[in-house]
């Protein structure tokens, strides 16, 4: 909302004996009108000009532990107080004690069952079991593990894995994101005709959730799929969220039955320049070429109250309440401004972020 200016006029009568009295009365009326206008307009002015809320780290893994990881891409606290760290480039999952004094490898590199190779996605269930999606011998695999790293099961997805499309450290095709909650595993596989596919623990697809959005590129299956890439999320309050990572930024909320509750367009002054510079057309490609659609969303997570946190590739994070209304614009600061590659929430209200394995207070900054 543009700021409005006010001009105050003092009218001096030609008759001196009444001039001062009328001028004083008009001045008082003008000031009263100005005060009322400021009261009415002030919230809107604040909304138009406020700076992002800065959350500063309150703790972190000490350097002798953080230095063990090649690329920390997941940081989660278990109910015991211990932590899990997913080192994607190191093909390893670490366990860290509650005091943050020691770390040990609980899942190590390898192609055989119970080990991981070329991992991409990691998720932890509310019961502390976790899953890792990896790619041994060109096949996409999902394995489940107990909190101490014991393999509980797994499955291999049908077909051969396509060449991975990566942009800015993000994988944009295949099993690039995953969600896990007790008896179900959620994947984004646009080629199946839905934004979320729910699998049983044995690897059987049991339902599709959410239609693909219209892109105007339906005739180009690869591009249409790339514009429907996103992050499935389990809502602790029940149901699911899905956040589109590419194209026009949007998110959807579904109930536990998979019924769409609402869809919201993600907008904000912080994103305007980036969105205005994005391509809307793509050249025809060769038979073995895949389209690269730059992502705007880096990661997303849902806190225990059902608030959706969306982290962008720019150093900003938007927070939406359960009704889909934007309530906060956040910047994370650790050694400097950062755009987290993963977020998770602890039971005592803290927020864990990678890279760096930092700890933040999730409440509003003081």
Secondary structure, DSSP 8 states (H G I E B T S, - for coil): -------------SSHHHHHHHHHHHHHHHHHHHHHHHHHHHHHHHHHH---EEEE-SEE--HHHHTT-S-EEEEEE-TTS-EEEEETTTTEEEEE-TTS--EEEEE-B-SSTTSBSS--EEEE-TTS-EEEEE-GGG--EEEEE-TTS-EEEEEE-SS------EETTEE-SSS--EEEETTEEEE--GGGTEEEEEE-TTS-EEEEEEE----S-TTSHHHHHHTT-EEEEE-TTSSEEEEE-BSS-EEEEE-TT--EEEEEE---GGGHHHHHTS-S------TT------BSEEEEEE-TT--EEEEESSS-EEEE-TTS-EEEEEEEESSSEE--SEEEE-TTSEEEEETTTEEEE-S---
